[in-house]
Amino acid sequence: MVFLVASSFMQVACAADSEGTSPNNQDKPTSSWDDISDKLKVATAKGLSKLSWGLEWLGYKSGFGEQCTFVEHPGEDFSDNYTNPVSQYQEQIKSRLAEHLFRCSGKALVVFDEVQKVIPHTLDVLTSAMSSNAHLTYYRGGVERRIDTADVVFLLISDIGVAKMEQLLIQYDDRRHVPATQLENDVKRALDAQWTRLQFGKMVRQVVPFLPFEPQHIVLVIQAKLDQLSEYYQGVYWKSLAFDPALAPHLSTLESMLYIERRAVVRGVDVRKVFAKYGARNVETGPLQQLKSKLMRYARPWNPEAQFTVRLMPDERTIEIVACVEARANDQDKADESEGGGAIATLSCVSRWQGVFT
């Protein structure tokens, strides 16, 4: 079963939970392979929205009780078109998949991220594994072996076809009105053009076109990342970490976030739309990186009782990190409380840092 996730931002979305496993959520339930397959099909029908929170939900256990996760292949690892080590790449892909199938009862989710970077002929090695007579031939201990790959799901993540998506988006006032069938067919044709001989478009069972991000979508991604950051270290580094509602829109306009403008004449009218050049890829390495570095430096010493707030100052450029801690009651307060009076809680706040992000 082959799925194509056509999008430039999915490279980041697949790893959106970049912090790893939260200290407050170390144990996650595992599922059977049937559950995993059903989840993937449902998620595909819904646009694979769960991928925006990472792929850890696809974890399952093999027949040996061993934890099995997805097999990830970054396209960058197979992009050397100078020495062109196709045979080496093919052997690497085949041996890793065979080993996984051996450990995980013949079941696998194989993810190729940024598949457009893979040099020609590298993926030829998977043609038989993706065919209707799905199988993989490999050598183990000097003996040729054949393994059934009918229970293998291939997920190809790529920005192939993104230019066509942008052209289509300009034609419509609302992206919800873009015909899904036209999007899928355009992406499949672009995929065939990328690998003419393989005709990958005919192997793909389902195309999931994720439309290119516009500025308002980058704001939503940044806000989601801020919420994740706050929750991840809650009770460890701070009691709470709150953000000014204006912070995410501000961070989306920093120089580290790159945008491109597309223009077209639609029914005699000059139409202009702005798209995120690299999708959400710059969110983690740009504004989030700057914010985390300031928190890691100026929020110390860590206090799980501290209430932090990151706010945007009135000049709409300066960012401030404020830490508040509940003030301890003095002896008189304690005496009043012991006599039946209610304790008065006060917060002592201090500005830890002020500055401008670029």
C-alpha positions, 0 to 999 in steps of 0.5 A, a space after each residue: 500500500 503506497 500513500 503520497 503526502 504531497 506537501 512542503 511542510 510535512 517534513 516538519 509536521 512529521 516531527 512536530 513533537 520534536 521535544 520527544 516524550 514528555 517527562 509527564 507522559 513517558 508511557 504510551 499505549 501500543 496497538 496491534 498492526 490491524 489497529 495501525 492499518 485502520 488508523 492510517 486509513 482513517 487518518 489518510 481520509 482525514 488528510 493525515 491530520 494526526 501527522 502534525 503531532 508526530 508519528 509516535 501514535 503508529 507504534 505497535 508490538 510485533 509477535 515477539 512482543 518487541 516494540 516496532 515503530 516506523 522505518 524512516 528514510 530522509 531523502 537527504 540521505 539518498 541525494 548524493 548525485 556526485 558519486 551516484 552510489 545507487 547500488 549502495 543506497 539500494 542495499 541500505 534500503 533493502 537490508 534495513 527493510 528486511 531486518 525490520 520485517 524479520 523483527 516485526 512479523 512482516 509488518 512495516 510502515 516505511 516513511 520516505 521524507 523529502 522523497 524529491 531529493 532521492 537520486 534517480 533509480 534509488 527507489 527502483 529497488 522497491 518496485 516489486 515490494 510496491 507491486 500487486 505481487 508485493 514481495 522483497 528479495 534479499 540475501 541473508 547468510 549468503 542465501 537468497 530469500 523472499 519475503 511477502 510485503 503485502 503488510 507494508 505501507 509506504 508513505 512518501 512525503 514530498 513537495 512534488 507538485 507544490 508549484 501546481 498547487 500554488 497555481 490552483 490556489 490562486 484561482 480560488 478565493 477559498 482553498 476549500 473550493 479547490 477540487 480535490 480530484 484535480 489536486 490528486 491528479 496533478 500531483 500524480 502527474 508530477 510524480 510520474 514526471 519525477 520518475 518517468 520509468 517507474 511511473 510512481 503515480 500508478 503505484 500510489 494508492 492514495 494521494 493526500 495533498 496538503 496545500 501550501 501554508 499561507 501566513 495565517 497557517 504559520 501563526 497557527 503552527 507557531 501557537 501549537 508549538 508554543 502550547 507544546 513547549 508550555 505543556 512539555 515542561 510543566 511541573 518540571 521547569 515551571 508551574 505554567 508558561 503563558 504567552 501573549 495572544 499577539 506573540 504568535 502573529 509577531 513571531 510569524 513575521 520575523 526575518 527567519 520566516 521566509 515567504 514567497 509571493 505568487 501572482 496571476 490574472 484570474 478573470 481579468 483581475 490581478 490576484 496576489 497570494 503569499 505562501 510560506 516558502 519552506 512551509 513550517 520548516 523555519 518555525 523550529 529553527 527560527 522563532 522557536 529556537 530564539 525563544 527556547 534559547 532565551 528561556 533556557 538562559 534567563 528562566 534559570 534557576 528552574 522553579 516548578 512553582 514559577 509562573 512565566 509569561 512571555 509577552 509582546 510589549 506595546 512597541 510591538 517589537 520588544 519581547 519580555 519574559 516575566 517570572 512570578 512566584 507566590 510570595 511566602 507568608 510572614 510570621 504575622 500572616 501565619 498567626 492571622 491564618 491560625 486564628 481563622 483568618 484567610 491567607 492572602 496570596 500575593 505574587 512577586 514578579 520580576 522581568 527576566 529578559 527583554 529584547 528583540 527577535 530577528 
